[in-house]
């Protein structure tokens, strides 16, 4: 383990957080761990890494155990050739928890992290006490077919060797599209953080792995429909979204998947909730988790 209080001086994590690598399920998962008490697992999505959760970790570490992995293929986790379907990545998360000796958790998830979180909660419901799902749809659930036909979602099918060549060396240009178009105000995703993430996504294999996260959606849709055919989720769910992006839709989507859902739309906010409205997001998540305690 090593001390991990800050990332490049721009993402403050509590001083007590440490990092380690967990070898599990054919991947090396980079994870930040700290605190004590009920465990909270925070899962990021595309365009960020686990670094996005520093503000929330600081708010919870005094009475929670904080577990913040980088998803397979992203951040400082390894970039294996396959395994990017969300059922398999749920096994990554459970493997990390088993390695840390953590039995039950509360999940806080954003973007593709929502999709991994749903698989964790649906396949291992006895391991999940509460779930926060932030600003993304779920493959195969609710209006998924309508979402995939939206031209703005062209990146869902963007991948392969030629696409990798197009983006190679231009990772920042590609990422700027998402940070700009999915923000209420792009200036809130500041230059230092853009440089930080662009460097991580320029690592060998990182963009291929990013594309693989999206290219797995068709399999994820099949898997999610099968999981939902068994039963809706029973644990309490908080569905959050920015008013400029999935806020109006995320509540109805999550009610297709879970029985006990409350939803909140965050005003003056787009997709990048921890960049655009960090305090409002933290207050909502902390309040929801502490009600469960």
N, C-alpha and C positions, 0 to 999 in steps of 0.2 A: 504494500500500500504506500501511497505518497500523499502528502498534504495537497489539498486542492481548494484553496480559498478563493482564487480568482482565475479567470481565463483571459490571458492577454490584457489584464487590467481593466476589462470592460464589463465582464459578467461577474458581479460579486456573488460568491457562495459563502455560507457561514464558515468561519475559520475551522470548525471542528470536522468539516467534511473531508473525506479521504477518497482516493480513487483506487480501483483495482481492476484486473481483467479476469473474467470468468470464462473458462473454456467449456463450452456446452453446445451440444446439438450441431456439431460441425462448424462452429463459429467461435470467435473470441469477442466477447461482449465487454466493452468498456463501461464501467459503472461507478457513479459517485455515491458514497454511503456516509451517513452520519446521523447523530441524534439518538434518541431512545423513546420508547412508547409505541403506540399503534403505528404500523408501517404504512407509508404512502409511497406508491410507485408512480413516477411521472414519466410519461411517454411522449416524445416529440414527434414531428412529422417531417415532410419534405421542406427544404429551404432553411432549416435550422438543425440543431442537434440538442442533446440534453442540456447544453449550455443555456438554453432559453429559460430554464426554471429557477435561476438563482434567487430572484425576488421572492418567489413562493416558498422555496426551501428556507429562506431566512425567516419567513413568517411562521413556519411550522416546526422548526427544528427543536424548539424548547420542549415540546410535548409530543413529538412524533419521531419515528425512525424514517429517514428520508432515503429513498432508493431511486437514483436517476440514471438509467442506462442510455447509451446510444444504440439505436436500432441497428440490427445487422446491416452491414454495407455502408453505414453512415457515420459521420464523426470519427471517433478513434476506435470504433469497432472494426473487425476484419471485413473484407469484401469477398465473401465466397461466391462461387459461380451461380448458385441457386439457393432455394429455400425462402423466397420472398413472398410466398403466399402467407396470409395472415394467420392461418392455423399453425403453420410451422413457426412463425415468429412468436405466437403465444407460447409455444413450447420453449423458445428462447427465454422468455420472461419467467416462466415457471422454473426453468433450470437455474436462472440467476437467483431466484428466491430460495430455492432448495439449497444452493451453494452457500447462501448467507444465513440459512437457518430460519427463514421467515415463512410462517405458515399462512396467515391471512393478511389481506392488504385492502387499502382504499386506492382506487385508480384515479389518476388525473391525466387526461389524454387530449392531444391536439392533433388535428389534421390526420395523417396516416396513423398516428398513435391511437386515434379513435378506433380504427379498423382492427388494429392489433388488440386494443382493449376489449372490444366486443368479443373477439375470439377467446380471450382469456376468461371473460365473465361467463360466456356461454358454455365453454368446454369444462371450465373449472369453477363452477359457481360457488362451491364451498370455500374457495380461496379468496373471494371478493366480497367485502362488506358493503361498499358504496362505490359509485362510479361517476366521475365528472367527464363529460364528453363535450369537447370544444370545437365548434366551427368546421364541421366536415360531414359529408354524407356517409352512408354505409352501403357498400356494394351489394346489390340484390335486394335491398330493403326499401320500402316506400317508393318514392318517385325516381328510383335509380335509372330506369330506362330513359326517362325524360332528361335527367341530368347528363347522361352520356351523349345525348344528341345535341347538347348545347355547344355551339362552335367554340366558345371560350374554354371548353374542356379538351381541346385538341391534344394536350400533353398526355392524356390518358393512354393514347396509342403511340406515343413518340418513343421510339427505342430501336435498337439494332445497331449494327456496325457502322452503317453510313451516318446515322444520327450521332453516334459517339464521335465520329470524325468531325462532323460539323461543329460540335460543341467543344471539342478538345482545344484548350487554350483560350476559350471564350466563355468559360464557366460563369464569370461575373456578368457578362451580357445576358446569358440565359436566365440566371437567377434574378437579375434586376427586373425582368419582365414580371415575375411573380411578386416580388416585394413591392413593386410600383402599382401594378394593376389590382392587386388584392388588398391594398391599403386604403383607408379613408384619406389619409394624408401621407404620401410616401416619405416626407421628411422625418417622420417619426421613426422610420427604420434607418438609423443614422449610418454615416459613412464608415465609422470604425467597425461596427457590427457587420456591415456588408463585406468589408475586407476580410474580417475574421472568418465568416462562413464561406466566402468564395474560396479562400485558401483551403479550407477543409474539403470542399466539394471538388477541388482541383487535384486531390490526391489520386494516385493510380487506382482505377476501378470504382471510384466513388460515383461518377455520373452513370456508369453502367448499372451500378446497384440502384441508383435513384430511378432510372428508367424501369428497372425490374420491379420496383415497388408498384408502379402504375400498371405495367404489363400483366401483373398477377391479378388485376381486378376481376377479369372474367372468371377465373377460378375462385376468387374470393366470393363472388356473387353466388356461384353454385354452392359453395360451402356454407355461406350465411343462410341461404334459404333452407338448407338441410338442418342447420342448427336451430333455426327459428321454428321449423316444423315440429321439433320436440317440445319446445316450451318457450314462452317469453321469459325474459329475465325478471327475477323477483326482487333483487336488491334495489334500494333507492338510487335514482339516477338524477343528476343535475345536468341539463343540456344548456350550454351557453353558446352564443354566437354574436358576431358583430353585426350591427344593423345594416352595414353595406355589403355583407356577404351572406353567410348561411344562417344568421340569427333568426329570420322569420321562418325558416324551413326546419331547423334542427329539432325543435320540439315535436312537430308531427312525425318526423323520421324516427326519432327515438321512441315515440309511443307505439310505433309498429313493432318495436323490438323489446320493449320493457313495459311492465305493468305500473310501475311507480315512478313517474317522471315529473319533475318540475323544470320549467324552461324559463330562461331569461335572455332577452336581447340587450346587448351592451350598446348604449347610444354612442354616436360619434366614433365608431370603431369599424375596422375592416377585419381581415382574417388574422392579422398578426397581433393577437390580443395582448401578449406580454410586452410588446414594443409600443403599442398604441394606447392601451389603457391598463398599465400594470397594476395600479392600485385598485381600480374597480374590479379587475379580474381576481386579484388576490383576496380582496374582501369577500367576494362571492364564494370563492372556493373554500377559504378558511371557515366562513360561517357555516357552509354546508357540511364540511367534515366535522366540525366541532359539535354540531347538532347531533351527529351520530354518536359522538363520544358521551 
